[in-house]
Amino acid sequence: MFRRTFIGAIAATAVLALSACGGGNDDPLGGGGDAGGGSAPDKVDSLTVGSANFPESQLLAEIYAQALEAKGIKVSKKLNIGARELYMAAIQDKSVDLLPEYTGATLVYFKKDATENEEEAVYKAIPGVLPKGLEVLDKSKATDEDAIVVTKETADKYSLKSIADLKAVSKTLVAGGGPEFKTRTAGLAGMKDKYGVEFKEFKTLDPGGPLSLKALKDNTIQVTQFFTTQSAIKDNNLVILEDPEHIHLPNNIVPLIRTDHKSPDVASTLNAVQAKLTTESLTDMVKRIGGGAESADAVAKDWLSKNPLS
């Protein structure tokens, strides 16, 4: 989704710093660590909501924050923290207490070799890999999946329908996107491992953002990663390549929360939000905030006004 802001070398430095002060989970890809959480409290007066560095995450964080504020809970916000490595460190070191997350991405972050690829199985596997002190609440039916995309011209030129079709031509092609696209299982690392796909070159741009879209359209790159709630895919007639080897897991929206801030009223409020979210409404909201047309807080407020929580 046009969706993430490139944070470059600053982010890399911050990852190291945050990881050093994080909880007991020294390996960010290995579950079973300790985020320093206690038992769930009966009442929470305040908490801090964080988000990743892309508009959809900031939007979801705003929805969570405003829903909790309406219940009388004082909410602080730390939005646009950065990539997953940064904000996962933040929730483990207690810089934030709550994050909007995605089921498949969360599972693979804490267990790189996870084999689950069905929606319910992915969700049920998450509690077993989370560090002590972290929990997920109800997953939403709303999803936002990773997608490997090419232009229609590139798809037609090389007869591309699946990621597997790239193998025959990938060494003549240039891939591009956010820096994490190069190293993650859902990106080039998984494409190499599962499909034998290796590219001539990788250009570091932005994660599903305007730089990647421009490079794709002017043929500076031929392959990138977007996200299925992005209107840019349909608006620019991009082709999503099929993924028969499941390097992209189901990604339902799910709140990731510190156990020491999961009071009954916090949990019930967030679960009520989750029950109202749909992929269609999320796609519409993401389009509205694209390019700064509307602010995330205004769109969140509008959505909550039209979807009152019980």
N, C-alpha and C positions, 0 to 999 in steps of 0.2 A: 504494500500500500504505500503511496507516495511518501513514505510513511516515516522514515527514520532519518534523523539528523546525524551526519558524519561527525564523530568526535575525535578521530585521529589519534595522534600521539598522546594528547592529554588524557584520553580515555585509557590508553594502555598503561600510563603511569598511575592513574587513579585505581585501576584494577589491582595493581600490586599493593597499593597503600590500603585499600579497603579489605583486600584478602588478608593482609597481615593483621588487621584488627578485628577480623570476623570471628565467628564462633569456632567451635572445635572441629569443624569439617574442613581439614586442610586441603583435601582434594575436592574441588568444586564439582567434579563429575562422579564422586562417590558418595552415596547416601550413608545414613547411619551416623552422621556426626552429631554435634550438639550445638544448637543455636541459643542455648542459655535460657530457654523458656521454662516457666513454672506451670502450675495447673491453671485451668480456665477460671477466671474470677466471676463472682456473681454480678458485679457491676463495673463498668468502665466509664470514667468521666471524660477522658480525652484519649486521642490516639493520633498517629501521624500516618498519612496515606502517601505512598510514593508511586512513581510511574517510570516506565521506560522512556526512551528518547524518540518516540514517534507519536503522531497525533492520536491514533486510536487508543493507545495506552493512557495518554493524558485525558482523553475523553472519558474513558471508563473510570479512571481515578476520580474525576470530577463528579461523576454520577454517584459513586460510592460515598464520596465526601459529603455531597449535598443531602443524600438520603440519610446519612448518620446525623448530620447537623439538624435535620428536621426532627430527629428523635431526641434532641437536647444534648447530644454529645459534642464536645469541643474538638474540632478537627484542624490539625495543621497539615500542610501539603508540601511535599518535596517532589515536584514534578520534573520530568526530563532528566532523570538521574544519569541515564546512559544505557548501554547495552546490558544484556542479561547478566553478564559477569559482574557488572557494577551493582545493579539493584539487588541481586541475590546476596551479595556481600553486605549491602545496606540493611536488609531485613534480618540477616544473621547477627550483625553487630548492634542491632537495636536502634539504628538510625531511623528506620521506619518500622511500622507495625503491620501494615497492610499493603498489598499490591494486587492489581489486576494481572492475571496470568493466563496461560494457555496450557491445556492438559498435556498434549503430546510433547511440547517444548519443555515443560517442567519435568516430565518423566525422564526424558533423554538427558537433560542437564545433570540430574543427579544419578542417572544410571545410563551411561553411554551405550551399553550393549543391550538395552531393553529390547525384548522381542515382541511385546504386545503391539498390535496394530488395529484392533477394533475399538470403537469409541468407549464402550463400557469397561472393557478390559484395561485400557490405558488409564482411565479414571481410577479404577479400583487398585491399580498397582502403585499409584502415587504415594499413599500414606506409608507404604513400606520402604520407600527410598528417601523420604524427607528427613532432614536432621531433627533431632529431638527439639521440641519447642516450636516447630512449624506445623501448620495444618492447612488443608484446603477445605473450603465450604462446598456448597452444592455447585455442580457444573451447570452451566446454562445450555440450552439447546442452540444458542447462537455460537457459530464457529467462524474462525478465520484461519484458513489453511495457507501454508506455504505453497508457492507455485513457481515452477521453472517456465519462463515465457520466452518466446521469440516473436518476431514480426511475422505477419502472414507471408510476406515476400520470402523471408528466410525459410519458413516452414514449407512453402511451395517449392523453392529452389532445391532443397535437400530431401524432400518427401518426409518431413518430420511429423510424427504423431505422438511418439513416446520418447522419454529420456533415453531409452535404449537405442533409438534411431540415431542419436548423436554420435555413438561410438565410431561409426564409419567416417565421420567428417570432422570430429571435434578438434583434431590437431591442426586444422586449418582455420579454426574459429577462435574468436576472442570472447571471453566471459568477463563480466563486470558486475559490480554491486558493492554493498557495504563490506567492510573488512571481515566481518563474521561469516559472510557468505562463502569465503574462501576456505574456512576451517571447520565449519560445522557439518554434522551428519546430514542435515537438511540441505546442504549446499554442495560445494565441490568435493569435499571429503567423502560424502556419501555417494556422490555420482561416480567417483573413481572406484570406491570400494564395491558398490553394488552393480554398477553398469560398465566399469572399465573405461569410463569417459575421462579424457584428459585434454585440456585446452592448450592452444598455442601460447596464450598469454592471459593474465588476469589484470584488469584495471580496477583499482580501488576508487569507488565512487560513493554513492549513498545507498542505504538499504531501501529499495523500492521507491526511491525518491525521484525528483525532477532531473537530477544529473544522470541517473541510470536510464530514465525514460528518453531523454534527449540523445544519449549515446546509442541507445538501441535504435531509435528512429533514424539517426543519421548514419547508421551502420558502423560506428566506431567500435561497438561491441555487437555481438550477435545473440548472446544468451545472457539472461539475468534472472533475478528472483523478484517476484512481486507477491502480493498477498490477496486472497480471494475477495476480500471486502472492498478492494480498490476499484473505483469506477474507471481508473486509467486503463484497465485491461480491456473493458468493453469499448470505452471511448476511442481507443487507439487501435482497435481490431487486432489485439495481440492474441497469440495462440498459446494456451496452456498445454504443456506436454504431459501426457499421461505418465503415471508413476507406478508401474506394476510391481516394483520391488519394495514399495512402501518406505522410501527414505523420508517421506512426509507423513507424520502420524496425525490422527485426528486432533484438532486443536479447538476444543470447546473453551469458552471463556470461564475462568474459575478464580475466585478470590484466594490468594495465599495470605495467611494471617498468622501472626505470632499467637501461640496458645495463651500467653499471659494477657492478651487483649481480646480473647474470644468469649466475651460475656454473652449470655442468652439474648439480650436485646441487640447487640452488635451482629451476632450470627443470624438472627431472624430477619433483621433489616436487610442485610446483604443477600440472604437467600431469597427474599422477596424481590429484590432487584434482579437476581439471576433468573427467576421464574418469568419475569416480564420481557427480558431481552430476547430478541430474535435476530437471526442473520440479516434479514431484510431491513429491520430498523437500524441495526448497526451499520450496514452498508450505506444507508441513507445519511446517517449522522456523520460518518467518515467523509462522505462527499461534501457535506455542508461545511466542514471545517477545513477542507482541502485548500491549500494555498492561502490560508488565513482569511477566507471569505467570512466565516463566523467564528467566534471564539468557542473553545471547548466548554467553558463554564456556562455560556449562554445556551448552547445546544443541549448540554446536560440538564439545565434547568427546564428547558422546553420539554424534553423527553419525560422528565419526572412529573411535570404538570399534566401531561397527557396519559401517564401511566401511574396513577396513584397506587401506593403500596398499602396492602392490607395490614 
